[in-house]
Amino acid sequence: MTGTTYGAAFAVRWMGTVAAAVAREADRLTELDSAIGDADHGANLRRGFAAVSETLAKEPPATPGAVLVTSGRVLISTVGGASGPLYGTLLRRAGKSLGETGEVTRAGLADALAAGVAAVGQLGGAVPGDKTMLDALTPAVEALRESFAAGRAAAEAGALATVPLRARKGRASYLGERSVGHQDPGATSSALLFAALEEVAAE
């Protein structure tokens, strides 16, 4: 099925499925964030992705790239804290990387998301192993080249792998050793992104 391509409607469904997953998991994300952050990750993302869904429903963009650019812009303008700019950068950069193409392959989407992940790393000054969203995003993007299911599995494994890590970036880094033993909320929400992607691709 390497020849399968995905258009704007697919990207809109993906963002809608992310919004539903974030709404469902918001309390858990906030609980994780209350241990090592500001206790607002779930609430912030729920508000942001609800705004994304609303915007895309009003004026559906014509290309997958435009869907992602629009989604990123909405997140940056509606989500407080670090997660708005980070998720916004991820989606905007991925969308810009896709350009004006009307259809995208899974490999093309993986390339675009890799560009987005690189931009997130530059913005936050983080690398994999720092106990951030990159610990889920980086392996997920690589695995996405193999399949949507592999991307989801890699993201979920990456999020779980943050538990024993000591945070070196973000608010959690202020806790030093006390950040060990907690799952990173950003990596956890990043895994929802890839779970939603697999779900929509399987429809």
C-alpha positions as a printed NumPy array, in Angstrom:
array([[  0.   ,   0.   ,   0.   ],
       [  2.975,   2.294,  -0.534],
       [  1.042,   4.099,  -3.261],
       [ -1.747,   5.3  ,  -0.949],
       [ -1.986,   9.074,  -0.733],
       [ -3.763,  11.307,   1.761],
       [ -5.465,  14.618,   1.098],
       [ -6.767,  17.601,   3.041],
       [ -9.844,  15.72 ,   4.325],
       [ -7.542,  13.115,   5.871],
       [ -5.519,  15.831,   7.629],
       [ -8.719,  17.467,   8.925],
       [ -9.924,  14.092,  10.29 ],
       [ -6.524,  13.578,  11.91 ],
       [ -6.715,  16.894,  13.748],
       [-10.311,  16.147,  14.803],
       [ -9.279,  12.741,  16.137],
       [ -6.394,  14.346,  18.05 ],
       [ -8.856,  16.848,  19.558],
       [-11.138,  14.008,  20.7  ],
       [ -8.201,  12.048,  22.169],
       [ -6.856,  15.103,  24.001],
       [-10.323,  15.856,  25.412],
       [-10.599,  12.253,  26.591],
       [ -7.105,  12.199,  28.135],
       [ -6.957,  15.817,  29.395],
       [ -7.335,  14.908,  33.069],
       [ -4.58 ,  12.291,  32.82 ],
       [ -2.261,  14.749,  31.041],
       [ -2.897,  17.356,  33.726],
       [ -2.285,  14.767,  36.451],
       [  1.089,  13.897,  34.891],
       [  1.855,  17.609,  34.582],
       [  0.918,  18.283,  38.212],
       [  3.789,  16.014,  39.305],
       [  6.539,  17.78 ,  37.332],
       [  5.016,  20.89 ,  35.721],
       [  2.297,  23.538,  35.984],
       [ -0.692,  21.149,  36.112],
       [ -2.225,  22.751,  33.006],
       [ -1.027,  20.601,  30.08 ],
       [ -4.308,  18.744,  29.559],
       [ -6.518,  21.801,  29.915],
       [ -4.305,  23.895,  27.624],
       [ -4.17 ,  21.288,  24.866],
       [ -7.889,  20.535,  25.118],
       [ -8.656,  24.22 ,  24.571],
       [ -6.143,  24.481,  21.734],
       [ -7.252,  21.437,  19.75 ],
       [-10.937,  22.315,  20.261],
       [-10.139,  25.672,  18.631],
       [ -8.298,  23.849,  15.828],
       [-11.354,  21.646,  15.126],
       [-13.644,  24.673,  15.126],
       [-11.406,  26.624,  12.734],
       [-11.001,  23.704,  10.309],
       [-14.761,  23.045,  10.304],
       [-15.509,  26.673,   9.406],
       [-13.018,  26.954,   6.552],
       [-11.473,  23.616,   5.57 ],
       [ -8.102,  24.301,   3.903],
       [ -7.537,  22.844,   0.432],
       [ -4.297,  20.924,   1.029],
       [ -2.835,  18.744,   3.808],
       [ -0.039,  21.282,   4.266],
       [ -2.501,  24.131,   4.714],
       [ -4.457,  22.073,   7.284],
       [ -1.302,  21.619,   9.365],
       [ -0.15 ,  25.237,   8.992],
       [ -3.591,  26.496,  10.057],
       [ -3.701,  24.067,  12.987],
       [ -0.271,  25.156,  14.169],
       [ -1.205,  28.821,  13.934],
       [ -4.37 ,  28.274,  15.993],
       [ -2.445,  26.365,  18.676],
       [  0.142,  29.133,  18.985],
       [ -2.588,  31.748,  19.411],
       [ -4.812,  29.818,  21.844],
       [ -2.56 ,  27.668,  24.046],
       [ -0.608,  29.146,  26.92 ],
       [  2.606,  27.807,  28.382],
       [  5.228,  26.013,  26.347],
       [  2.961,  23.473,  24.661],
       [  1.253,  25.971,  22.323],
       [  4.434,  27.234,  20.67 ],
       [  5.966,  23.716,  20.588],
       [  2.976,  21.929,  19.058],
       [  2.28 ,  24.941,  16.871],
       [  5.849,  24.865,  15.556],
       [  5.661,  21.105,  14.938],
       [  2.515,  21.376,  12.804],
       [  3.341,  24.645,  11.039],
       [  6.813,  23.484,  10.034],
       [  5.451,  20.125,   8.868],
       [  2.74 ,  21.904,   6.883],
       [  5.216,  24.285,   5.263],
       [  7.413,  21.326,   4.386],
       [  4.473,  19.696,   2.558],
       [  3.96 ,  22.864,   0.517],
       [  1.048,  23.148,  -1.912],
       [  0.769,  19.456,  -2.787],
       [ -2.82 ,  18.161,  -2.799],
       [ -1.99 ,  14.602,  -1.761],
       [  0.779,  13.221,   0.434],
       [  2.195,   9.72 ,   0.919],
       [  3.001,   8.253,   4.329],
       [  6.723,   8.69 ,   3.539],
       [  6.104,  12.316,   2.575],
       [  4.224,  12.903,   5.818],
       [  7.074,  11.319,   7.778],
       [  9.573,  13.65 ,   6.066],
       [  7.403,  16.687,   6.825],
       [  6.943,  15.699,  10.462],
       [ 10.698,  15.112,  10.743],
       [ 11.197,  18.749,   9.689],
       [  8.643,  19.753,  12.333],
       [ 10.392,  17.726,  15.025],
       [ 13.738,  19.321,  14.116],
       [ 12.136,  22.758,  14.505],
       [ 10.74 ,  21.776,  17.931],
       [ 14.229,  20.709,  19.004],
       [ 15.674,  24.056,  17.891],
       [ 12.921,  26.032,  19.634],
       [ 13.179,  24.195,  22.93 ],
       [ 16.909,  23.497,  22.79 ],
       [ 16.171,  19.864,  23.675],
       [ 17.391,  16.51 ,  22.375],
       [ 16.021,  12.987,  22.881],
       [ 16.818,  11.85 ,  26.419],
       [ 16.018,  15.245,  27.981],
       [ 12.565,  13.984,  29.112],
       [ 10.476,  16.067,  26.702],
       [  8.028,  15.513,  23.849],
       [ 11.042,  14.756,  21.619],
       [ 11.427,  11.409,  23.384],
       [  8.147,  10.326,  21.773],
       [  8.262,  12.38 ,  18.565],
       [ 11.749,  11.428,  17.372],
       [ 11.319,   7.624,  17.358],
       [  7.725,   7.95 ,  16.131],
       [  8.683,   9.899,  13.007],
       [ 11.388,   7.363,  12.155],
       [  9.008,   4.431,  12.681],
       [  6.29 ,   6.135,  10.629],
       [  8.44 ,   5.428,   7.569],
       [  7.682,   1.729,   8.206],
       [  3.936,   2.013,   8.991],
       [  1.322,   4.058,  10.865],
       [  1.117,   1.301,  13.501],
       [  4.898,   1.368,  13.988],
       [  4.739,   5.152,  14.457],
       [  2.118,   4.803,  17.154],
       [  3.996,   2.018,  18.946],
       [  7.276,   3.954,  18.875],
       [  5.603,   7.096,  20.259],
       [  3.961,   5.176,  23.101],
       [  7.207,   3.355,  23.924],
       [  9.085,   6.668,  23.828],
       [  6.617,   8.263,  26.265],
       [  6.943,   5.332,  28.687],
       [ 10.723,   5.514,  28.413],
       [ 10.665,   9.037,  29.937],
       [  9.679,   7.653,  33.363],
       [ 13.231,   6.822,  34.588],
       [ 14.798,   9.909,  32.972],
       [ 15.889,  13.035,  34.809],
       [ 14.43 ,  16.133,  33.124],
       [ 17.033,  18.401,  31.552],
       [ 14.728,  20.897,  29.825],
       [ 11.511,  22.706,  30.627],
       [  9.872,  23.318,  33.973],
       [ 10.452,  19.736,  35.11 ],
       [ 14.229,  20.317,  34.971],
       [ 13.945,  22.585,  38.052],
       [ 13.032,  19.496,  40.084],
       [ 16.332,  17.755,  39.363],
       [ 16.296,  14.196,  40.733],
       [ 12.651,  14.567,  41.79 ],
       [ 11.645,  14.505,  38.119],
       [ 12.762,  10.85 ,  37.948],
       [  9.918,   8.325,  38.162],
       [  7.307,  10.471,  36.395],
       [  6.121,  10.113,  32.797],
       [  6.614,  13.283,  30.776],
       [  3.256,  14.893,  29.906],
       [  4.516,  16.328,  26.612],
       [  5.774,  12.953,  25.433],
       [  2.449,  11.445,  26.516],
       [  0.391,  13.952,  24.524],
       [  2.749,  13.493,  21.552],
       [  1.907,   9.785,  21.582],
       [ -1.791,  10.737,  21.223],
       [ -0.9  ,  12.524,  17.98 ],
       [  0.441,   9.305,  16.461],
       [ -2.314,   7.124,  17.903],
       [ -4.836,   9.42 ,  16.185],
       [ -2.85 ,   9.267,  12.944],
       [ -2.959,   5.467,  12.94 ],
       [ -6.678,   5.498,  13.763],
       [ -7.546,   7.791,  10.864],
       [ -5.305,   5.918,   8.416],
       [ -7.093,   2.666,   9.312],
       [-10.571,   4.105,   8.585]])
